[in-house]
């Protein structure tokens, strides 16, 4: 679940929520697992970069994504977990 959750957030940052959702669907097709706790894993993943978001963001520029800034990552990260709350995951 941790690998899935980390991949979901990274994909969301770089490609957007629709691509993240499609990745999740395909992942679960090939690796069927119980996702009832996925919102909790998403929250854990959400909390990882709290203290060093700027450091995480700095790695995207050299990969050709200067648009993935700390501010952008914070916005996406908040939306990432907010959806879990909205869906009743918590």
PDB file of N, CA, C and O in Angstrom:
ATOM      1  N   UNK A   1       0.815  -1.185   0.000  1.00  0.00           N
ATOM      2  CA  UNK A   1       0.000   0.000   0.000  1.00  0.00           C
ATOM      3  C   UNK A   1       0.867   1.260   0.000  1.00  0.00           C
ATOM      4  O   UNK A   1       0.519   2.264  -0.622  1.00  0.00           O
ATOM      5  N   UNK A   2       1.998   1.195   0.705  1.00  0.00           N
ATOM      6  CA  UNK A   2       2.880   2.361   0.739  1.00  0.00           C
ATOM      7  C   UNK A   2       3.399   2.678  -0.658  1.00  0.00           C
ATOM      8  O   UNK A   2       3.377   3.837  -1.071  1.00  0.00           O
ATOM      9  N   UNK A   3       3.860   1.679  -1.387  1.00  0.00           N
ATOM     10  CA  UNK A   3       4.357   1.900  -2.745  1.00  0.00           C
ATOM     11  C   UNK A   3       3.261   2.470  -3.637  1.00  0.00           C
ATOM     12  O   UNK A   3       3.509   3.387  -4.419  1.00  0.00           O
ATOM     13  N   UNK A   4       2.065   1.936  -3.524  1.00  0.00           N
ATOM     14  CA  UNK A   4       0.949   2.434  -4.325  1.00  0.00           C
ATOM     15  C   UNK A   4       0.664   3.886  -3.986  1.00  0.00           C
ATOM     16  O   UNK A   4       0.489   4.711  -4.883  1.00  0.00           O
ATOM     17  N   UNK A   5       0.617   4.199  -2.721  1.00  0.00           N
ATOM     18  CA  UNK A   5       0.298   5.551  -2.289  1.00  0.00           C
ATOM     19  C   UNK A   5       1.369   6.557  -2.718  1.00  0.00           C
ATOM     20  O   UNK A   5       1.043   7.646  -3.190  1.00  0.00           O
ATOM     21  N   UNK A   6       2.627   6.201  -2.558  1.00  0.00           N
ATOM     22  CA  UNK A   6       3.717   7.089  -2.981  1.00  0.00           C
ATOM     23  C   UNK A   6       3.662   7.307  -4.495  1.00  0.00           C
ATOM     24  O   UNK A   6       3.821   8.431  -4.973  1.00  0.00           O
ATOM     25  N   UNK A   7       3.438   6.244  -5.232  1.00  0.00           N
ATOM     26  CA  UNK A   7       3.338   6.365  -6.690  1.00  0.00           C
ATOM     27  C   UNK A   7       2.170   7.257  -7.078  1.00  0.00           C
ATOM     28  O   UNK A   7       2.283   8.076  -7.989  1.00  0.00           O
ATOM     29  N   UNK A   8       1.048   7.096  -6.385  1.00  0.00           N
ATOM     30  CA  UNK A   8      -0.130   7.912  -6.680  1.00  0.00           C
ATOM     31  C   UNK A   8       0.164   9.398  -6.498  1.00  0.00           C
ATOM     32  O   UNK A   8      -0.186  10.205  -7.359  1.00  0.00           O
ATOM     33  N   UNK A   9       0.797   9.768  -5.399  1.00  0.00           N
ATOM     34  CA  UNK A   9       1.082  11.180  -5.161  1.00  0.00           C
ATOM     35  C   UNK A   9       2.096  11.711  -6.170  1.00  0.00           C
ATOM     36  O   UNK A   9       1.922  12.807  -6.703  1.00  0.00           O
ATOM     37  N   UNK A  10       3.137  10.955  -6.432  1.00  0.00           N
ATOM     38  CA  UNK A  10       4.133  11.395  -7.415  1.00  0.00           C
ATOM     39  C   UNK A  10       3.494  11.599  -8.790  1.00  0.00           C
ATOM     40  O   UNK A  10       3.757  12.598  -9.459  1.00  0.00           O
ATOM     41  N   UNK A  11       2.661  10.656  -9.204  1.00  0.00           N
ATOM     42  CA  UNK A  11       1.990  10.763 -10.500  1.00  0.00           C
ATOM     43  C   UNK A  11       1.039  11.953 -10.509  1.00  0.00           C
ATOM     44  O   UNK A  11       0.920  12.653 -11.515  1.00  0.00           O
ATOM     45  N   UNK A  12       0.372  12.176  -9.402  1.00  0.00           N
ATOM     46  CA  UNK A  12      -0.539  13.313  -9.299  1.00  0.00           C
ATOM     47  C   UNK A  12       0.226  14.625  -9.473  1.00  0.00           C
ATOM     48  O   UNK A  12      -0.245  15.530 -10.162  1.00  0.00           O
ATOM     49  N   UNK A  13       1.402  14.733  -8.851  1.00  0.00           N
ATOM     50  CA  UNK A  13       2.225  15.938  -8.985  1.00  0.00           C
ATOM     51  C   UNK A  13       2.632  16.179 -10.429  1.00  0.00           C
ATOM     52  O   UNK A  13       2.574  17.307 -10.919  1.00  0.00           O
ATOM     53  N   UNK A  14       3.042  15.118 -11.107  1.00  0.00           N
ATOM     54  CA  UNK A  14       3.638  15.269 -12.432  1.00  0.00           C
ATOM     55  C   UNK A  14       2.605  15.234 -13.560  1.00  0.00           C
ATOM     56  O   UNK A  14       2.731  15.963 -14.545  1.00  0.00           O
ATOM     57  N   UNK A  15       1.593  14.393 -13.415  1.00  0.00           N
ATOM     58  CA  UNK A  15       0.668  14.166 -14.526  1.00  0.00           C
ATOM     59  C   UNK A  15      -0.776  14.569 -14.255  1.00  0.00           C
ATOM     60  O   UNK A  15      -1.578  14.671 -15.184  1.00  0.00           O
ATOM     61  N   UNK A  16      -1.111  14.799 -12.993  1.00  0.00           N
ATOM     62  CA  UNK A  16      -2.477  15.185 -12.659  1.00  0.00           C
ATOM     63  C   UNK A  16      -3.303  14.041 -12.098  1.00  0.00           C
ATOM     64  O   UNK A  16      -2.916  12.874 -12.154  1.00  0.00           O
ATOM     65  N   UNK A  17      -4.452  14.417 -11.558  1.00  0.00           N
ATOM     66  CA  UNK A  17      -5.324  13.462 -10.864  1.00  0.00           C
ATOM     67  C   UNK A  17      -5.902  12.401 -11.795  1.00  0.00           C
ATOM     68  O   UNK A  17      -5.996  11.235 -11.412  1.00  0.00           O
ATOM     69  N   UNK A  18      -6.290  12.783 -13.007  1.00  0.00           N
ATOM     70  CA  UNK A  18      -6.877  11.800 -13.921  1.00  0.00           C
ATOM     71  C   UNK A  18      -5.896  10.678 -14.227  1.00  0.00           C
ATOM     72  O   UNK A  18      -6.274   9.506 -14.238  1.00  0.00           O
ATOM     73  N   UNK A  19      -4.643  11.030 -14.475  1.00  0.00           N
ATOM     74  CA  UNK A  19      -3.627  10.014 -14.755  1.00  0.00           C
ATOM     75  C   UNK A  19      -3.382   9.176 -13.508  1.00  0.00           C
ATOM     76  O   UNK A  19      -3.207   7.962 -13.607  1.00  0.00           O
ATOM     77  N   UNK A  20      -3.366   9.803 -12.339  1.00  0.00           N
ATOM     78  CA  UNK A  20      -3.198   9.060 -11.084  1.00  0.00           C
ATOM     79  C   UNK A  20      -4.333   8.055 -10.903  1.00  0.00           C
ATOM     80  O   UNK A  20      -4.094   6.906 -10.531  1.00  0.00           O
ATOM     81  N   UNK A  21      -5.559   8.483 -11.165  1.00  0.00           N
ATOM     82  CA  UNK A  21      -6.699   7.572 -11.024  1.00  0.00           C
ATOM     83  C   UNK A  21      -6.608   6.409 -11.999  1.00  0.00           C
ATOM     84  O   UNK A  21      -6.904   5.269 -11.641  1.00  0.00           O
ATOM     85  N   UNK A  22      -6.201   6.694 -13.230  1.00  0.00           N
ATOM     86  CA  UNK A  22      -6.041   5.625 -14.224  1.00  0.00           C
ATOM     87  C   UNK A  22      -4.929   4.669 -13.804  1.00  0.00           C
ATOM     88  O   UNK A  22      -5.087   3.452 -13.909  1.00  0.00           O
ATOM     89  N   UNK A  23      -3.808   5.207 -13.332  1.00  0.00           N
ATOM     90  CA  UNK A  23      -2.727   4.362 -12.826  1.00  0.00           C
ATOM     91  C   UNK A  23      -3.247   3.439 -11.717  1.00  0.00           C
ATOM     92  O   UNK A  23      -2.958   2.242 -11.706  1.00  0.00           O
ATOM     93  N   UNK A  24      -4.011   4.009 -10.793  1.00  0.00           N
ATOM     94  CA  UNK A  24      -4.529   3.220  -9.670  1.00  0.00           C
ATOM     95  C   UNK A  24      -5.429   2.104 -10.183  1.00  0.00           C
ATOM     96  O   UNK A  24      -5.321   0.967  -9.724  1.00  0.00           O
ATOM     97  N   UNK A  25      -6.311   2.409 -11.123  1.00  0.00           N
ATOM     98  CA  UNK A  25      -7.191   1.369 -11.688  1.00  0.00           C
ATOM     99  C   UNK A  25      -6.377   0.248 -12.326  1.00  0.00           C
ATOM    100  O   UNK A  25      -6.639  -0.934 -12.101  1.00  0.00           O
ATOM    101  N   UNK A  26      -5.395   0.631 -13.117  1.00  0.00           N
ATOM    102  CA  UNK A  26      -4.580  -0.399 -13.791  1.00  0.00           C
ATOM    103  C   UNK A  26      -3.749  -1.201 -12.789  1.00  0.00           C
ATOM    104  O   UNK A  26      -3.630  -2.421 -12.902  1.00  0.00           O
ATOM    105  N   UNK A  27      -3.182  -0.507 -11.819  1.00  0.00           N
ATOM    106  CA  UNK A  27      -2.407  -1.189 -10.787  1.00  0.00           C
ATOM    107  C   UNK A  27      -3.268  -2.254 -10.108  1.00  0.00           C
ATOM    108  O   UNK A  27      -2.830  -3.389  -9.919  1.00  0.00           O
ATOM    109  N   UNK A  28      -4.477  -1.882  -9.750  1.00  0.00           N
ATOM    110  CA  UNK A  28      -5.363  -2.807  -9.039  1.00  0.00           C
ATOM    111  C   UNK A  28      -5.859  -3.941  -9.930  1.00  0.00           C
ATOM    112  O   UNK A  28      -6.234  -5.004  -9.436  1.00  0.00           O
ATOM    113  N   UNK A  29      -5.862  -3.714 -11.242  1.00  0.00           N
ATOM    114  CA  UNK A  29      -6.208  -4.795 -12.166  1.00  0.00           C
ATOM    115  C   UNK A  29      -5.153  -5.898 -12.108  1.00  0.00           C
ATOM    116  O   UNK A  29      -5.481  -7.084 -12.114  1.00  0.00           O
ATOM    117  N   UNK A  30      -3.896  -5.497 -12.052  1.00  0.00           N
ATOM    118  CA  UNK A  30      -2.796  -6.459 -12.047  1.00  0.00           C
ATOM    119  C   UNK A  30      -2.394  -6.932 -10.658  1.00  0.00           C
ATOM    120  O   UNK A  30      -1.818  -8.008 -10.499  1.00  0.00           O
ATOM    121  N   UNK A  31      -2.701  -6.122  -9.662  1.00  0.00           N
ATOM    122  CA  UNK A  31      -2.358  -6.445  -8.271  1.00  0.00           C
ATOM    123  C   UNK A  31      -3.578  -6.187  -7.390  1.00  0.00           C
ATOM    124  O   UNK A  31      -3.607  -5.224  -6.623  1.00  0.00           O
ATOM    125  N   UNK A  32      -4.589  -7.057  -7.505  1.00  0.00           N
ATOM    126  CA  UNK A  32      -5.800  -6.811  -6.718  1.00  0.00           C
ATOM    127  C   UNK A  32      -5.520  -6.897  -5.217  1.00  0.00           C
ATOM    128  O   UNK A  32      -5.098  -7.935  -4.708  1.00  0.00           O
ATOM    129  N   UNK A  33      -5.762  -5.801  -4.532  1.00  0.00           N
ATOM    130  CA  UNK A  33      -5.566  -5.742  -3.091  1.00  0.00           C
ATOM    131  C   UNK A  33      -6.750  -5.006  -2.477  1.00  0.00           C
ATOM    132  O   UNK A  33      -7.455  -4.261  -3.158  1.00  0.00           O
ATOM    133  N   UNK A  34      -6.953  -5.219  -1.216  1.00  0.00           N
ATOM    134  CA  UNK A  34      -8.012  -4.518  -0.498  1.00  0.00           C
ATOM    135  C   UNK A  34      -7.554  -3.085  -0.274  1.00  0.00           C
ATOM    136  O   UNK A  34      -6.529  -2.858   0.370  1.00  0.00           O
ATOM    137  N   UNK A  35      -8.289  -2.127  -0.788  1.00  0.00           N
ATOM    138  CA  UNK A  35      -7.888  -0.722  -0.707  1.00  0.00           C
ATOM    139  C   UNK A  35      -8.628   0.051   0.381  1.00  0.00           C
ATOM    140  O   UNK A  35      -8.606   1.282   0.392  1.00  0.00           O
ATOM    141  N   UNK A  36      -9.277  -0.660   1.287  1.00  0.00           N
ATOM    142  CA  UNK A  36     -10.034   0.031   2.323  1.00  0.00           C
ATOM    143  C   UNK A  36      -9.142   0.969   3.145  1.00  0.00           C
ATOM    144  O   UNK A  36      -9.615   1.997   3.629  1.00  0.00           O
ATOM    145  N   UNK A  37      -7.881   0.633   3.305  1.00  0.00           N
ATOM    146  CA  UNK A  37      -6.956   1.464   4.081  1.00  0.00           C
ATOM    147  C   UNK A  37      -6.135   2.425   3.215  1.00  0.00           C
ATOM    148  O   UNK A  37      -5.274   3.138   3.730  1.00  0.00           O
ATOM    149  N   UNK A  38      -6.395   2.447   1.919  1.00  0.00           N
ATOM    150  CA  UNK A  38      -5.629   3.344   1.051  1.00  0.00           C
ATOM    151  C   UNK A  38      -5.721   4.809   1.481  1.00  0.00           C
ATOM    152  O   UNK A  38      -4.709   5.508   1.417  1.00  0.00           O
ATOM    153  N   UNK A  39      -6.873   5.305   1.911  1.00  0.00           N
ATOM    154  CA  UNK A  39      -6.905   6.701   2.379  1.00  0.00           C
ATOM    155  C   UNK A  39      -5.938   6.969   3.543  1.00  0.00           C
ATOM    156  O   UNK A  39      -5.368   8.056   3.633  1.00  0.00           O
ATOM    157  N   UNK A  40      -5.754   6.001   4.417  1.00  0.00           N
ATOM    158  CA  UNK A  40      -4.796   6.186   5.518  1.00  0.00           C
ATOM    159  C   UNK A  40      -3.367   6.192   5.001  1.00  0.00           C
ATOM    160  O   UNK A  40      -2.534   6.967   5.470  1.00  0.00           O
ATOM    161  N   UNK A  41      -3.085   5.332   4.040  1.00  0.00           N
ATOM    162  CA  UNK A  41      -1.754   5.330   3.443  1.00  0.00           C
ATOM    163  C   UNK A  41      -1.516   6.624   2.672  1.00  0.00           C
ATOM    164  O   UNK A  41      -0.406   7.158   2.679  1.00  0.00           O
ATOM    165  N   UNK A  42      -2.558   7.132   2.004  1.00  0.00           N
ATOM    166  CA  UNK A  42      -2.431   8.413   1.318  1.00  0.00           C
ATOM    167  C   UNK A  42      -2.109   9.523   2.320  1.00  0.00           C
ATOM    168  O   UNK A  42      -1.289  10.397   2.037  1.00  0.00           O
ATOM    169  N   UNK A  43      -2.746   9.490   3.478  1.00  0.00           N
ATOM    170  CA  UNK A  43      -2.457  10.494   4.502  1.00  0.00           C
ATOM    171  C   UNK A  43      -1.011  10.386   4.969  1.00  0.00           C
ATOM    172  O   UNK A  43      -0.334  11.400   5.139  1.00  0.00           O
ATOM    173  N   UNK A  44      -0.541   9.171   5.174  1.00  0.00           N
ATOM    174  CA  UNK A  44       0.862   8.962   5.581  1.00  0.00           C
ATOM    175  C   UNK A  44       1.802   9.529   4.518  1.00  0.00           C
ATOM    176  O   UNK A  44       2.784  10.201   4.833  1.00  0.00           O
ATOM    177  N   UNK A  45       1.485   9.247   3.265  1.00  0.00           N
ATOM    178  CA  UNK A  45       2.297   9.746   2.159  1.00  0.00           C
ATOM    179  C   UNK A  45       2.244  11.266   2.094  1.00  0.00           C
ATOM    180  O   UNK A  45       3.256  11.922   1.849  1.00  0.00           O
ATOM    181  N   UNK A  46       1.075  11.808   2.313  1.00  0.00           N
ATOM    182  CA  UNK A  46       0.872  13.259   2.322  1.00  0.00           C
ATOM    183  C   UNK A  46       1.770  13.940   3.348  1.00  0.00           C
ATOM    184  O   UNK A  46       2.254  15.046   3.108  1.00  0.00           O
ATOM    185  N   UNK A  47       1.992  13.300   4.471  1.00  0.00           N
ATOM    186  CA  UNK A  47       2.765  13.909   5.549  1.00  0.00           C
ATOM    187  C   UNK A  47       4.281  13.824   5.343  1.00  0.00           C
ATOM    188  O   UNK A  47       5.023  14.570   5.981  1.00  0.00           O
ATOM    189  N   UNK A  48       4.749  12.949   4.481  1.00  0.00           N
ATOM    190  CA  UNK A  48       6.194  12.756   4.301  1.00  0.00           C
ATOM    191  C   UNK A  48       6.961  14.034   3.966  1.00  0.00           C
ATOM    192  O   UNK A  48       7.953  14.331   4.632  1.00  0.00           O
ATOM    193  N   UNK A  49       6.540  14.798   2.964  1.00  0.00           N
ATOM    194  CA  UNK A  49       7.351  15.961   2.575  1.00  0.00           C
ATOM    195  C   UNK A  49       7.010  17.255   3.307  1.00  0.00           C
ATOM    196  O   UNK A  49       7.410  18.329   2.858  1.00  0.00           O
ATOM    197  N   UNK A  50       6.298  17.187   4.398  1.00  0.00           N
ATOM    198  CA  UNK A  50       5.830  18.398   5.076  1.00  0.00           C
ATOM    199  C   UNK A  50       6.965  19.363   5.398  1.00  0.00           C
ATOM    200  O   UNK A  50       6.815  20.565   5.178  1.00  0.00           O
ATOM    201  N   UNK A  51       8.074  18.889   5.903  1.00  0.00           N
ATOM    202  CA  UNK A  51       9.142  19.772   6.368  1.00  0.00           C
ATOM    203  C   UNK A  51      10.164  20.142   5.292  1.00  0.00           C
ATOM    204  O   UNK A  51      10.983  21.035   5.507  1.00  0.00           O
ATOM    205  N   UNK A  52      10.129  19.478   4.155  1.00  0.00           N
ATOM    206  CA  UNK A  52      11.152  19.761   3.138  1.00  0.00           C
ATOM    207  C   UNK A  52      10.580  19.788   1.715  1.00  0.00           C
ATOM    208  O   UNK A  52      11.179  19.249   0.785  1.00  0.00           O
ATOM    209  N   UNK A  53       9.430  20.415   1.563  1.00  0.00           N
ATOM    210  CA  UNK A  53       8.772  20.478   0.261  1.00  0.00           C
ATOM    211  C   UNK A  53       9.655  21.143  -0.794  1.00  0.00           C
ATOM    212  O   UNK A  53       9.679  20.696  -1.941  1.00  0.00           O
ATOM    213  N   UNK A  54      10.366  22.183  -0.433  1.00  0.00           N
ATOM    214  CA  UNK A  54      11.236  22.880  -1.394  1.00  0.00           C
ATOM    215  C   UNK A  54      12.327  21.952  -1.920  1.00  0.00           C
ATOM    216  O   UNK A  54      12.672  22.008  -3.100  1.00  0.00           O
ATOM    217  N   UNK A  55      12.860  21.116  -1.068  1.00  0.00           N
ATOM    218  CA  UNK A  55      13.883  20.158  -1.494  1.00  0.00           C
ATOM    219  C   UNK A  55      13.296  19.158  -2.479  1.00  0.00           C
ATOM    220  O   UNK A  55      13.904  18.856  -3.506  1.00  0.00           O
ATOM    221  N   UNK A  56      12.119  18.649  -2.163  1.00  0.00           N
ATOM    222  CA  UNK A  56      11.463  17.703  -3.072  1.00  0.00           C
ATOM    223  C   UNK A  56      11.192  18.381  -4.420  1.00  0.00           C
ATOM    224  O   UNK A  56      11.436  17.792  -5.473  1.00  0.00           O
ATOM    225  N   UNK A  57      10.696  19.599  -4.385  1.00  0.00           N
ATOM    226  CA  UNK A  57      10.346  20.313  -5.618  1.00  0.00           C
ATOM    227  C   UNK A  57      11.572  20.581  -6.484  1.00  0.00           C
ATOM    228  O   UNK A  57      11.482  20.561  -7.711  1.00  0.00           O
ATOM    229  N   UNK A  58      12.701  20.827  -5.860  1.00  0.00           N
ATOM    230  CA  UNK A  58      13.912  21.152  -6.623  1.00  0.00           C
ATOM    231  C   UNK A  58      14.363  20.019  -7.530  1.00  0.00           C
ATOM    232  O   UNK A  58      15.118  20.262  -8.471  1.00  0.00           O
ATOM    233  N   UNK A  59      13.934  18.807  -7.284  1.00  0.00           N
ATOM    234  CA  UNK A  59      14.350  17.673  -8.120  1.00  0.00           C
ATOM    235  C   UNK A  59      13.583  17.612  -9.441  1.00  0.00           C
ATOM    236  O   UNK A  59      14.008  16.911 -10.360  1.00  0.00           O
ATOM    237  N   UNK A  60      12.488  18.315  -9.552  1.00  0.00           N
ATOM    238  CA  UNK A  60      11.685  18.245 -10.777  1.00  0.00           C
ATOM    239  C   UNK A  60      12.203  19.151 -11.890  1.00  0.00           C
ATOM    240  O   UNK A  60      12.033  18.825 -13.065  1.00  0.00           O
ATOM    241  N   UNK A  61      12.824  20.268 -11.560  1.00  0.00           N
ATOM    242  CA  UNK A  61      13.379  21.160 -12.577  1.00  0.00           C
ATOM    243  C   UNK A  61      14.357  20.462 -13.504  1.00  0.00           C
ATOM    244  O   UNK A  61      14.208  20.553 -14.723  1.00  0.00           O
ATOM    245  N   UNK A  62      15.367  19.759 -12.960  1.00  0.00           N
ATOM    246  CA  UNK A  62      16.314  19.060 -13.819  1.00  0.00           C
ATOM    247  C   UNK A  62      15.679  17.958 -14.673  1.00  0.00           C
ATOM    248  O   UNK A  62      16.277  17.495 -15.645  1.00  0.00           O
ATOM    249  N   UNK A  63      14.473  17.546 -14.305  1.00  0.00           N
ATOM    250  CA  UNK A  63      13.762  16.530 -15.084  1.00  0.00           C
ATOM    251  C   UNK A  63      12.854  17.163 -16.144  1.00  0.00           C
ATOM    252  O   UNK A  63      12.033  16.489 -16.765  1.00  0.00           O
ATOM    253  N   UNK A  64      13.027  18.488 -16.334  1.00  0.00           N
ATOM    254  CA  UNK A  64      12.250  19.185 -17.339  1.00  0.00           C
ATOM    255  C   UNK A  64      10.886  19.648 -16.866  1.00  0.00           C
ATOM    256  O   UNK A  64      10.021  19.965 -17.683  1.00  0.00           O
ATOM    257  N   UNK A  65      10.682  19.691 -15.553  1.00  0.00           N
ATOM    258  CA  UNK A  65       9.399  20.118 -15.004  1.00  0.00           C
ATOM    259  C   UNK A  65       9.580  21.266 -14.019  1.00  0.00           C
ATOM    260  O   UNK A  65       9.313  21.101 -12.828  1.00  0.00           O
ATOM    261  N   UNK A  66      10.030  22.430 -14.495  1.00  0.00           N
ATOM    262  CA  UNK A  66      10.190  23.570 -13.595  1.00  0.00           C
ATOM    263  C   UNK A  66       8.856  24.087 -13.053  1.00  0.00           C
ATOM    264  O   UNK A  66       8.828  24.865 -12.100  1.00  0.00           O
ATOM    265  N   UNK A  67       7.758  23.651 -13.663  1.00  0.00           N
ATOM    266  CA  UNK A  67       6.430  24.045 -13.195  1.00  0.00           C
ATOM    267  C   UNK A  67       6.019  23.340 -11.902  1.00  0.00           C
ATOM    268  O   UNK A  67       5.088  23.776 -11.226  1.00  0.00           O
ATOM    269  N   UNK A  68       6.708  22.254 -11.558  1.00  0.00           N
ATOM    270  CA  UNK A  68       6.393  21.531 -10.324  1.00  0.00           C
ATOM    271  C   UNK A  68       7.188  22.192  -9.194  1.00  0.00           C
ATOM    272  O   UNK A  68       8.276  21.753  -8.822  1.00  0.00           O
ATOM    273  N   UNK A  69       6.604  23.247  -8.675  1.00  0.00           N
ATOM    274  CA  UNK A  69       7.225  24.028  -7.602  1.00  0.00           C
ATOM    275  C   UNK A  69       6.709  23.555  -6.243  1.00  0.00           C
ATOM    276  O   UNK A  69       5.770  22.762  -6.173  1.00  0.00           O
ATOM    277  N   UNK A  70       7.320  24.038  -5.177  1.00  0.00           N
ATOM    278  CA  UNK A  70       6.867  23.696  -3.833  1.00  0.00           C
ATOM    279  C   UNK A  70       5.425  24.141  -3.629  1.00  0.00           C
ATOM    280  O   UNK A  70       4.642  23.424  -3.006  1.00  0.00           O
ATOM    281  N   UNK A  71       5.067  25.304  -4.140  1.00  0.00           N
ATOM    282  CA  UNK A  71       3.695  25.799  -3.989  1.00  0.00           C
ATOM    283  C   UNK A  71       2.709  24.907  -4.737  1.00  0.00           C
ATOM    284  O   UNK A  71       1.644  24.575  -4.216  1.00  0.00           O
ATOM    285  N   UNK A  72       3.069  24.523  -5.957  1.00  0.00           N
ATOM    286  CA  UNK A  72       2.224  23.629  -6.748  1.00  0.00           C
ATOM    287  C   UNK A  72       2.079  22.281  -6.046  1.00  0.00           C
ATOM    288  O   UNK A  72       0.978  21.738  -5.949  1.00  0.00           O
ATOM    289  N   UNK A  73       3.194  21.746  -5.558  1.00  0.00           N
ATOM    290  CA  UNK A  73       3.156  20.452  -4.877  1.00  0.00           C
ATOM    291  C   UNK A  73       2.268  20.519  -3.640  1.00  0.00           C
ATOM    292  O   UNK A  73       1.528  19.577  -3.356  1.00  0.00           O
ATOM    293  N   UNK A  74       2.335  21.617  -2.910  1.00  0.00           N
ATOM    294  CA  UNK A  74       1.498  21.778  -1.718  1.00  0.00           C
ATOM    295  C   UNK A  74       0.018  21.784  -2.099  1.00  0.00           C
ATOM    296  O   UNK A  74      -0.805  21.156  -1.433  1.00  0.00           O
ATOM    297  N   UNK A  75      -0.307  22.494  -3.169  1.00  0.00           N
ATOM    298  CA  UNK A  75      -1.700  22.556  -3.631  1.00  0.00           C
ATOM    299  C   UNK A  75      -2.197  21.162  -4.012  1.00  0.00           C
ATOM    300  O   UNK A  75      -3.271  20.743  -3.579  1.00  0.00           O
ATOM    301  N   UNK A  76      -1.424  20.451  -4.813  1.00  0.00           N
ATOM    302  CA  UNK A  76      -1.811  19.113  -5.263  1.00  0.00           C
ATOM    303  C   UNK A  76      -1.879  18.153  -4.081  1.00  0.00           C
ATOM    304  O   UNK A  76      -2.788  17.327  -3.997  1.00  0.00           O
ATOM    305  N   UNK A  77      -0.936  18.260  -3.189  1.00  0.00           N
ATOM    306  CA  UNK A  77      -0.893  17.388  -2.011  1.00  0.00           C
ATOM    307  C   UNK A  77      -2.147  17.577  -1.176  1.00  0.00           C
ATOM    308  O   UNK A  77      -2.724  16.602  -0.696  1.00  0.00           O
ATOM    309  N   UNK A  78      -2.570  18.808  -1.000  1.00  0.00           N
ATOM    310  CA  UNK A  78      -3.779  19.088  -0.222  1.00  0.00           C
ATOM    311  C   UNK A  78      -5.013  18.514  -0.909  1.00  0.00           C
ATOM    312  O   UNK A  78      -5.875  17.932  -0.251  1.00  0.00           O
ATOM    313  N   UNK A  79      -5.099  18.675  -2.213  1.00  0.00           N
ATOM    314  CA  UNK A  79      -6.221  18.115  -2.973  1.00  0.00           C
ATOM    315  C   UNK A  79      -6.213  16.588  -2.907  1.00  0.00           C
ATOM    316  O   UNK A  79      -7.265  15.953  -2.840  1.00  0.00           O
ATOM    317  N   UNK A  80      -5.020  16.014  -2.929  1.00  0.00           N
ATOM    318  CA  UNK A  80      -4.841  14.563  -2.892  1.00  0.00           C
ATOM    319  C   UNK A  80      -5.523  13.962  -1.672  1.00  0.00           C
ATOM    320  O   UNK A  80      -6.249  12.975  -1.795  1.00  0.00           O
ATOM    321  N   UNK A  81      -5.304  14.532  -0.519  1.00  0.00           N
ATOM    322  CA  UNK A  81      -5.896  13.997   0.708  1.00  0.00           C
ATOM    323  C   UNK A  81      -7.317  14.500   0.901  1.00  0.00           C
ATOM    324  O   UNK A  81      -8.151  13.785   1.457  1.00  0.00           O
ATOM    325  N   UNK A  82      -7.607  15.704   0.458  1.00  0.00           N
ATOM    326  CA  UNK A  82      -8.959  16.230   0.602  1.00  0.00           C
ATOM    327  C   UNK A  82      -9.980  15.339  -0.079  1.00  0.00           C
ATOM    328  O   UNK A  82     -11.100  15.195   0.410  1.00  0.00           O
ATOM    329  N   UNK A  83      -9.606  14.737  -1.206  1.00  0.00           N
ATOM    330  CA  UNK A  83     -10.533  13.845  -1.904  1.00  0.00           C
ATOM    331  C   UNK A  83     -10.857  12.645  -1.021  1.00  0.00           C
ATOM    332  O   UNK A  83     -11.997  12.182  -1.007  1.00  0.00           O
ATOM    333  N   UNK A  84      -9.874  12.138  -0.288  1.00  0.00           N
ATOM    334  CA  UNK A  84     -10.138  11.013   0.608  1.00  0.00           C
ATOM    335  C   UNK A  84     -11.144  11.386   1.675  1.00  0.00           C
ATOM    336  O   UNK A  84     -12.016  10.588   2.018  1.00  0.00           O
ATOM    337  N   UNK A  85     -11.029  12.603   2.207  1.00  0.00           N
ATOM    338  CA  UNK A  85     -11.998  13.080   3.197  1.00  0.00           C
ATOM    339  C   UNK A  85     -13.378  13.194   2.559  1.00  0.00           C
ATOM    340  O   UNK A  85     -14.374  12.781   3.154  1.00  0.00           O
ATOM    341  N   UNK A  86     -13.442  13.753   1.348  1.00  0.00           N
ATOM    342  CA  UNK A  86     -14.713  13.961   0.672  1.00  0.00           C
ATOM    343  C   UNK A  86     -15.392  12.634   0.345  1.00  0.00           C
ATOM    344  O   UNK A  86     -16.620  12.546   0.354  1.00  0.00           O
ATOM    345  N   UNK A  87     -14.610  11.615   0.060  1.00  0.00           N
ATOM    346  CA  UNK A  87     -15.180  10.316  -0.270  1.00  0.00           C
ATOM    347  C   UNK A  87     -15.528   9.500   0.965  1.00  0.00           C
ATOM    348  O   UNK A  87     -15.990   8.364   0.855  1.00  0.00           O
ATOM    349  N   UNK A  88     -15.311  10.072   2.130  1.00  0.00           N
ATOM    350  CA  UNK A  88     -15.636   9.335   3.349  1.00  0.00           C
ATOM    351  C   UNK A  88     -14.582   8.332   3.731  1.00  0.00           C
ATOM    352  O   UNK A  88     -14.847   7.396   4.484  1.00  0.00           O
ATOM    353  N   UNK A  89     -13.369   8.525   3.208  1.00  0.00           N
ATOM    354  CA  UNK A  89     -12.302   7.583   3.513  1.00  0.00           C
ATOM    355  C   UNK A  89     -11.813   7.669   4.942  1.00  0.00           C
ATOM    356  O   UNK A  89     -11.164   6.743   5.428  1.00  0.00           O
ATOM    357  N   UNK A  90     -12.113   8.773   5.632  1.00  0.00           N
ATOM    358  CA  UNK A  90     -11.665   8.921   7.014  1.00  0.00           C
ATOM    359  C   UNK A  90     -12.854   9.042   7.922  1.00  0.00           C
ATOM    360  O   UNK A  90     -12.693   9.175   9.135  1.00  0.00           O
TER     361      UNK A  90
END
